[in-house]
Amino acid sequence: MTVNDATAMAMAVRSGALSPVELVKETIQKARKCNPNINAITSERFELALEEASQREFSDEPFAGVPIFLKDLGQEQKGELSTSGSHLFKDYRANKTDFFVERLEKLGFIILGRSNTPEFGFKNISDSRLHGPVNLPRDRTRNAGGSSGGAAALVSSGISQLAPASDGGGSIRIPASFNGLIGLKPSRGRMPVGPGYYRGWQGASVHFALTKSVRDTRNLLYHLQVEQMESPFPLATLSKEKLFRSLDRPLRIAFYDRLINGKPVSDDTQEALAQAIQWLTSKGHQLVSLNTFPLKMTEVIRSYYMMNGVETAAMFAEIENSLGRLVTQDDMETMTWAIYQSGKSIPAWQYSQVLQKWDAYSASMASFHKNYDLLLTFTTDTPAPKHGVLVPDSDLMGQLAHAETFSSEERLNLVEAMFDKSLAINPYTALPNLTGQPAISLPTYETKEGLPMGIQLIAAKGREDLLLAIAEQFETQGLLKVPD
């Protein structure tokens, strides 16, 4: 029996047309055949998954018997490896199961293992020293993206119908763009958090998934969402009526089609946006071109790097306490070392100012959305990059390796320089992470070489319903270019 998404797969299980054991065996077979070419899987629990598939009761669960791989960053499952793409944790096994993962299990998913990420999720590509690069299934000379690169490759290769992922600056949406998938980053507070960490990257990091259908995205969002009052960012849940309804009015959509520095986007990006704008206009939506972006993105991105550095320093302080020793440069990759050293040098008063700026950014975007339902940008300005092209040059890598010898301001400047090439690809993905807004990447375009590139839509906080209603319109017209 052929199924084209996770929802259909679960329906087949509940009806008795397919068994969970059959699905798990088929997924294992696909993984063993395809993974050597893409390197998307970091660890397996195939025998335990088969045991669960044969013994668990799958009666009313919305994703009954659907096999998945967790992202190997966070998303901890008790007793299983959780490496975060780092040599420091290559043998670490989780001593608890995260609430997010518990919820996935309760929804009927069967966990087969974990998917590849860059070290600690710091990049828009996946190429950790521990696990190696993730290859784009359509072109193995290219990287599948990051930090949820393994998750994206699992779905675009056909191993999985759906893959849990996370997004702290675009880490769901970037690989969605590169792989031709639907990538939703939910609003801050929408997904379960804890019990170990409740404010990942001060609320910038959110867990969800990569999918191939709007109904999978909707169903998963509806069943995963929580109003978690003990969390630092509680958010009221969306009703089924609101989340699943189609649009009953035209939307006012602002769009911006230039880079942060005001320069033109690539020809492919220009064409992708033009096609989307033309089609949305034909559906009756009002499209408004912005002369300037709503926020000064150079300032926004610098505040993002400062947060990233401080949170990394806090993470390593906890790691040192656990290890009973100081961490050294040999414990981590060079780029991680530079981020860590930058964070160590940022004073508390300056970090407090950064978080206050985030609140101001959120307020500015809330005001913006009083005039516009959605903001349309590109997700990535290029298709998936060739392996190695985003690596800093040797001179910069030498400076990064000695980041501890520079002043605080110079360290932050080094981090900015380190990510220059990456930021040029996805300059607008980090904004919704800072402001807590939902954003989605839709696979509406392919280059002449057949490489996917996505468009990004951003809504006001809590309005995932608008994003999914627009996505449904694209999908209904056959305009989402997802893998078979």
C-alpha positions in Angstrom: 0.0 0.0 0.0 1.3 3.4 -1.0 1.1 6.3 1.5 2.1 9.9 0.7 2.4 11.4 4.2 2.5 10.6 7.9 -1.3 11.2 8.3 -2.1 8.7 5.6 0.4 6.2 7.2 -1.4 6.5 10.6 -4.8 6.1 9.0 -3.6 2.9 7.3 -2.5 1.6 10.7 -5.7 2.5 12.5 -7.8 0.8 9.7 -5.7 -2.3 9.8 -4.4 -1.9 6.2 -0.9 -1.6 7.4 0.8 -2.8 10.6 3.3 -0.8 12.7 5.7 -3.7 12.3 5.5 -3.5 8.5 6.1 0.3 8.6 9.1 0.0 10.9 10.6 -2.8 8.8 10.1 -0.8 5.6 11.7 2.3 7.2 14.7 0.3 8.4 15.1 -1.2 5.0 15.0 2.3 3.4 17.5 3.6 6.0 20.0 0.9 5.4 19.8 1.4 1.6 19.8 5.2 1.5 21.7 6.4 4.6 25.2 5.4 3.4 24.7 7.9 0.6 23.4 10.8 2.7 24.8 10.3 6.2 21.6 11.5 7.9 21.4 9.0 10.8 23.8 9.2 13.8 22.4 6.3 16.0 19.8 3.6 15.6 17.4 1.7 17.9 15.9 -0.6 15.3 15.4 -3.7 17.4 13.7 -1.7 20.2 11.5 0.0 17.6 10.4 -3.3 16.2 9.6 -4.5 19.7 7.5 -1.4 20.4 5.8 -1.8 17.1 4.8 -5.3 17.9 3.7 -4.7 21.5 2.3 -1.2 21.7 -1.4 -0.5 21.3 -2.1 1.9 18.5 -5.9 2.6 18.6 -6.7 6.3 18.6 -3.3 8.0 18.3 -3.2 10.6 15.5 0.2 9.3 14.3 -0.3 5.6 15.2 2.8 3.6 14.3 4.6 6.2 12.2 8.3 5.7 12.3 10.5 8.7 13.0 14.1 9.7 13.9 14.7 12.4 16.6 17.1 15.2 16.0 20.4 14.5 17.7 20.3 17.9 19.5 18.0 18.2 22.5 15.0 15.9 22.0 16.4 13.5 24.5 15.0 10.0 25.0 16.0 8.2 28.2 18.8 5.7 27.7 19.6 6.7 24.2 22.6 8.4 22.7 22.4 12.2 22.6 25.6 13.6 21.1 24.6 17.2 20.0 27.1 16.5 17.2 30.0 17.0 19.7 32.9 14.7 20.6 32.4 15.7 24.2 29.1 13.9 24.1 29.9 11.0 21.7 29.1 8.5 24.4 26.5 10.4 26.4 23.1 8.7 27.0 20.2 10.7 28.2 19.0 10.2 31.8 15.5 11.6 31.1 13.0 11.9 28.3 12.1 15.5 27.2 8.5 16.5 27.4 8.5 17.2 23.7 9.7 13.6 23.0 7.2 12.2 25.5 4.5 14.0 23.6 5.7 12.5 20.3 5.5 9.0 21.8 2.0 9.6 23.2 0.9 10.7 19.7 1.8 7.2 18.4 5.2 7.8 16.8 7.8 5.0 17.0 11.4 6.3 17.4 14.0 4.5 15.3 17.1 6.6 16.1 18.6 10.1 15.7 19.4 12.5 12.9 22.6 14.3 12.1 23.3 17.9 13.1 26.3 20.3 13.2 28.0 20.6 16.6 25.5 22.2 19.0 23.4 23.4 16.1 25.4 26.5 15.4 25.4 26.4 11.6 23.1 26.5 8.6 24.8 23.4 7.3 25.4 20.0 8.9 29.0 19.0 8.9 30.1 18.0 12.5 33.6 16.7 13.1 32.0 13.8 15.0 29.5 12.6 12.4 30.5 14.1 9.2 28.5 16.1 6.6 24.9 15.4 5.6 24.6 15.1 1.8 21.7 16.6 -0.1 19.8 13.6 -1.5 19.3 15.3 -4.9 23.0 16.2 -5.2 25.5 14.6 -2.8 28.1 17.2 -3.6 25.9 19.7 -1.7 25.1 20.0 2.0 21.5 19.3 3.2 21.5 22.3 5.5 21.4 22.9 9.2 21.0 22.6 11.8 18.2 20.1 11.1 20.1 18.8 8.1 19.8 15.1 8.9 16.1 15.4 9.6 15.5 17.1 6.2 17.6 14.6 4.3 15.6 11.7 5.9 12.3 13.2 4.6 13.6 14.3 1.2 15.2 10.9 0.6 12.0 9.1 1.4 13.3 7.3 4.5 10.8 9.1 6.7 7.5 10.9 5.9 8.1 13.4 8.7 11.1 14.3 10.9 11.3 16.1 14.3 13.6 19.1 14.1 14.3 22.3 15.9 14.9 25.9 14.9 17.0 28.5 16.8 17.7 30.8 13.9 16.3 29.1 10.8 17.3 25.5 11.5 14.0 24.1 10.3 13.4 26.5 7.5 16.8 26.6 5.9 17.0 22.8 5.3 13.4 22.9 4.3 14.4 25.4 1.6 17.3 23.3 0.4 15.4 20.0 0.4 12.0 21.1 -1.0 10.1 20.6 2.2 7.5 22.4 4.4 9.3 23.9 7.4 7.2 25.5 10.1 8.8 27.3 13.1 6.0 27.6 15.6 5.4 30.6 17.9 7.4 30.9 21.1 5.6 29.0 23.8 3.7 26.7 21.4 5.6 23.5 21.9 6.3 21.5 25.1 9.6 22.5 26.9 11.4 20.9 29.8 12.1 19.2 32.1 15.8 20.1 31.8 15.6 23.3 29.8 12.6 25.7 29.6 14.1 28.6 27.7 16.3 27.3 25.0 18.4 30.3 23.8 16.1 32.6 25.7 13.1 31.3 23.9 14.6 31.6 20.4 14.9 27.9 19.9 11.7 25.9 19.2 11.1 22.2 18.4 8.8 21.0 15.7 9.3 19.1 12.4 9.9 19.0 8.7 7.1 17.6 6.5 5.9 17.0 3.0 2.2 18.0 3.4 0.2 20.8 5.0 -2.1 18.3 6.7 0.8 16.6 8.4 2.0 20.1 9.6 -1.4 21.0 10.8 -2.2 17.7 12.5 1.2 17.7 14.3 0.9 21.3 15.4 -2.6 20.8 16.7 -1.7 17.6 18.7 1.7 18.8 19.9 0.7 22.3 21.1 0.4 23.0 24.8 -0.5 25.8 27.1 2.3 25.1 29.6 1.8 27.4 32.5 5.0 26.4 34.3 7.1 27.5 31.2 8.5 31.0 30.9 6.5 31.7 27.7 3.0 30.2 28.1 0.8 30.6 25.0 -2.9 29.8 24.6 -3.5 26.9 22.2 -5.2 27.3 18.8 -8.6 25.8 18.6 -9.2 23.1 16.0 -11.8 25.3 14.2 -9.3 28.1 13.9 -6.3 26.0 12.9 -8.0 23.9 10.3 -10.2 26.4 8.6 -9.5 27.8 5.2 -9.1 31.5 4.5 -12.3 33.4 4.3 -10.8 36.7 3.3 -7.9 38.1 1.3 -4.8 38.9 3.2 -2.6 42.0 3.2 0.9 40.7 2.6 4.0 42.9 2.7 7.1 41.7 0.9 10.8 42.6 0.8 13.0 41.4 -2.0 16.5 42.7 -1.2 19.4 41.6 1.0 20.2 43.2 4.4 22.6 45.6 2.7 20.0 46.7 0.2 21.6 44.9 -2.7 19.6 42.8 -5.1 18.9 39.1 -4.4 20.0 36.4 -6.8 18.2 35.9 -10.1 16.6 32.6 -8.8 15.4 34.3 -5.6 13.9 37.2 -7.6 12.1 34.7 -9.8 10.9 32.7 -6.8 9.4 35.8 -5.2 8.0 37.1 -8.4 6.1 33.9 -9.0 4.8 33.8 -5.5 3.7 37.5 -5.6 2.0 37.0 -8.9 0.1 34.0 -7.8 -0.9 35.4 -4.4 -2.2 38.5 -6.2 -4.2 36.3 -8.6 -5.9 34.8 -5.5 -7.1 38.2 -4.4 -4.5 38.9 -1.7 -3.1 42.4 -1.5 0.7 42.5 -2.0 2.6 45.5 -0.8 6.3 46.1 -1.6 8.4 47.5 1.3 11.0 50.1 0.6 12.8 49.2 3.8 12.7 46.2 6.1 10.7 46.6 9.3 13.8 46.3 11.5 17.5 47.1 11.1 18.7 43.6 10.6 22.4 44.3 11.1 21.5 45.3 14.7 19.1 42.3 15.1 21.7 39.8 13.9 24.4 41.3 16.2 22.1 40.9 19.2 21.5 37.3 18.0 25.2 36.5 18.0 25.6 38.0 21.5 22.8 35.8 22.8 24.3 32.8 21.1 27.7 33.5 22.7 26.4 34.0 26.2 24.2 30.9 26.1 27.1 28.9 24.8 29.3 30.1 27.7 26.5 29.2 30.1 26.2 25.7 28.5 30.0 25.1 28.8 29.9 26.2 32.5 27.3 23.5 33.1 29.4 21.0 31.1 32.5 21.8 33.1 30.6 21.2 36.3 29.4 17.9 35.1 32.9 16.8 33.8 34.7 18.1 36.9 37.3 19.9 34.7 37.6 22.9 32.5 36.9 22.5 28.8 39.6 23.3 26.3 39.8 24.1 22.6 40.5 20.4 21.9 37.1 19.6 23.2 35.2 21.4 20.4 35.4 22.6 16.9 37.1 25.9 16.1 33.9 27.8 15.3 32.4 26.7 18.6 35.5 27.8 20.5 35.1 31.3 19.0 31.4 31.5 19.9 32.3 30.3 23.4 35.1 32.9 23.9 32.9 35.7 22.6 30.1 34.8 25.1 32.5 34.6 28.0 33.6 38.2 27.5 30.1 39.8 27.3 29.1 41.4 30.7 25.8 40.7 32.3 24.6 44.3 31.9 25.2 44.2 28.2 23.3 40.9 27.9 20.4 42.4 29.8 20.3 45.2 27.2 20.2 42.6 24.4 17.2 40.9 25.8 15.4 44.2 26.3 16.1 44.9 22.6 14.5 41.6 21.8 11.3 42.8 23.6 11.5 46.1 21.6 11.8 44.1 18.3 8.8 42.0 19.3 6.8 45.1 20.0 7.8 46.6 16.7 6.7 43.5 14.8 3.4 43.3 16.7 2.7 46.9 15.5 3.8 45.9 11.9 1.3 43.1 11.9 -1.6 45.5 12.7 -1.2 46.7 9.1 0.0 43.5 7.5 -1.2 39.9 8.0 2.0 38.4 6.7 5.5 39.3 5.8 6.9 37.6 2.7 10.7 37.2 2.2 12.9 34.5 0.6 14.1 31.7 2.9 17.5 31.2 1.3 19.1 33.3 -1.5 20.7 30.2 -3.0 20.0 26.5 -3.2 21.9 24.1 -1.0 25.7 25.0 -1.0 28.4 22.8 -2.2 30.3 21.1 0.6 33.1 23.3 2.0 32.1 26.6 0.5 30.9 28.1 3.8 34.1 27.3 5.7 35.9 30.5 6.8 39.2 31.1 5.0 42.5 30.0 6.6 43.4 33.4 8.0 40.0 33.8 9.7 40.1 30.3 11.0 43.5 31.1 12.5 42.1 34.1 14.3 39.1 32.1 15.5 41.4 29.5 17.0 42.9 32.2 19.1 39.7 34.1 19.9 40.6 34.2 23.6 43.4 36.6 22.8 41.1 39.3 21.4 39.0 42.0 23.2 35.3 41.4 23.8 34.4 43.7 20.8 36.9 42.0 18.6 35.7 38.5 19.5 32.1 39.5 18.5 33.4 40.9 15.3 35.2 37.6 14.6 32.0 35.7 15.1 30.2 38.1 12.7 32.9 37.6 10.1 32.8 33.8 10.7 29.1 33.8 9.7 29.2 36.3 6.8 28.9 33.7 4.1 26.1 31.9 5.9 24.2 35.1 6.7 24.2 36.0 3.1 22.2 32.9 2.3 19.5 33.3 5.0 19.5 36.9 6.3 15.9 36.9 7.5 15.4 33.5 9.2 16.7 34.5 12.6 14.2 37.4 13.1 11.1 35.3 14.1 13.3 33.4 16.6 14.1 36.6 18.4 10.6 38.0 18.3 8.8 34.7 19.0 6.7 34.8 15.8 5.8 31.8 13.7 7.4 31.5 10.2 7.1 28.9 7.5 9.3 28.0 4.5 7.3 26.7 1.5 8.9 24.8 -1.4 7.5 26.8 -4.3 10.6 27.1 -6.6 13.3 25.0 -8.2 16.4 26.2 -10.2 17.1 25.1 -13.7 19.3 22.4 -12.2 16.3 21.1 -10.2 17.5 22.4 -6.8 14.8 23.6 -4.4 14.6 27.1 -2.9 11.9 28.2 -0.5 9.9 31.3 0.2 9.4 32.4 3.8 6.2 33.8 5.3 6.1 35.3 8.8 2.9 36.0 10.8 2.1 37.7 14.1 2.8 35.7 17.2 0.2 33.0 17.7 -1.1 33.1 14.1 0.2 29.8 12.7 -3.4 29.4 11.3 -2.7 32.1 8.7 0.6 30.5 7.6 -1.0 27.1 7.2 -4.1 28.5 5.4 -1.8 30.2 2.8 0.3 27.0 2.5 -2.9 25.1 1.9 -3.8 27.4 -1.0 -0.4 26.8 -2.6 -0.7 23.1 -2.1 -4.2 22.8 -3.4 -3.0 24.4 -6.7 -0.1 22.0 -6.9 2.5 24.7 -6.3 4.5 23.0 -3.5 7.4 21.2 -5.1 7.8 18.5 -2.5 9.6 15.2 -3.1 7.6 12.1 -4.1 
